[in-house]
Amino acid sequence: MRAMGSSVLIMEAFVIGFAMLVAKDLNSHQGFPATLVGVVVIVGLILATGMLRKPAGLILGSVLQLGAISLGFAVTAMYFLGVIFAGLWATAILVGKRVEAREAELRGETV
């Protein structure tokens, strides 16, 4: 689960970084707040990637999905991309938990 989750979060950080470059060029007067929010979300995504061993990492990653969607106020395409990444994040959690449970079952451990 950590591998899939971290892949989603890191790719999302890259996409948000590129979107913030677009936001900066689109609106010079609104570019700074959008860029600041984008940087906060990117840093949060990187922190969540490092914290995926703990439940707090899952919670932080989930909350940051809302932040990514809200960046659609600056770059309209981020509404769509944020929803896509939120779906990928949910899928990574669900599928990852199933895989980990199956591996534990094969090892004879109880989950």
C-alpha positions in Angstrom: 0.0 0.0 0.0 2.8 2.4 0.8 4.4 1.9 -2.6 1.2 2.6 -4.5 0.2 5.5 -2.2 3.6 7.1 -2.4 3.6 6.8 -6.2 0.3 8.6 -6.4 1.3 11.4 -4.0 4.6 12.1 -5.7 3.1 12.2 -9.2 0.4 14.5 -7.8 3.1 16.8 -6.4 4.7 17.1 -9.8 1.3 17.8 -11.5 0.5 20.5 -8.9 3.9 22.0 -9.4 3.3 22.4 -13.1 -0.2 23.7 -12.5 1.2 26.4 -10.2 3.6 27.5 -13.0 0.5 27.9 -15.2 -1.4 29.8 -12.4 1.5 32.2 -11.9 1.4 33.1 -15.6 -2.4 33.2 -16.0 -3.1 35.8 -13.3 -0.3 38.0 -12.1 -2.5 39.4 -9.3 -3.8 36.0 -8.2 -0.7 34.0 -9.0 1.0 34.5 -5.6 -1.8 33.2 -3.4 -2.4 30.2 -5.7 1.4 29.5 -5.9 1.6 29.7 -2.1 -1.3 27.3 -1.6 0.2 25.0 -4.3 3.6 25.0 -2.5 1.9 24.2 0.8 0.0 21.3 -0.8 3.2 20.0 -2.5 5.1 20.1 0.8 2.2 18.3 2.5 2.1 15.6 -0.1 5.8 15.0 0.3 5.4 14.8 4.1 2.5 12.5 3.7 4.6 10.2 1.5 7.1 9.9 4.2 4.4 9.3 6.9 2.6 6.5 5.1 3.8 3.9 7.6 1.5 5.6 10.1 -2.3 6.3 10.0 -1.5 10.0 10.1 0.1 9.7 6.7 -3.2 8.3 5.2 -5.2 11.1 6.9 -2.8 13.8 5.7 -2.8 12.4 2.2 -6.6 12.2 2.2 -7.0 15.8 3.4 -4.5 17.1 0.8 -6.7 15.6 -1.9 -9.2 18.3 -1.1 -6.4 20.9 -1.3 -5.5 19.6 -4.7 -9.1 19.9 -5.9 -9.4 23.4 -4.5 -6.5 24.5 -6.7 -9.1 24.5 -9.5 -9.9 28.0 -8.4 -6.6 29.1 -9.8 -6.3 26.6 -12.7 -9.6 25.2 -13.8 -8.0 21.9 -15.0 -7.1 21.1 -11.4 -10.7 20.4 -10.6 -10.6 17.5 -13.0 -7.0 16.5 -12.2 -7.7 16.7 -8.4 -10.7 14.4 -8.7 -8.6 12.0 -10.8 -5.8 11.9 -8.2 -8.3 11.6 -5.3 -9.7 8.5 -7.1 -6.2 7.1 -7.6 -5.4 7.8 -4.0 -8.6 5.9 -2.8 -7.8 3.1 -5.2 -4.2 2.8 -3.9 -5.5 2.6 -0.4 -8.2 0.0 -1.1 -6.1 -2.2 -3.4 -3.0 -1.8 -1.2 -4.9 -3.0 1.9 -6.3 -6.0 0.0 -2.8 -6.9 -1.2 -1.3 -6.6 2.2 -4.1 -8.7 3.8 -3.6 -11.4 1.1 0.1 -11.5 1.7 -0.4 -11.8 5.4 -2.9 -14.6 4.8 -0.4 -16.4 2.7 2.2 -16.1 5.4 -0.2 -17.5 7.9 -0.5 -14.2 9.9 -3.8 -12.8 11.2 -4.6 -9.3 10.2 
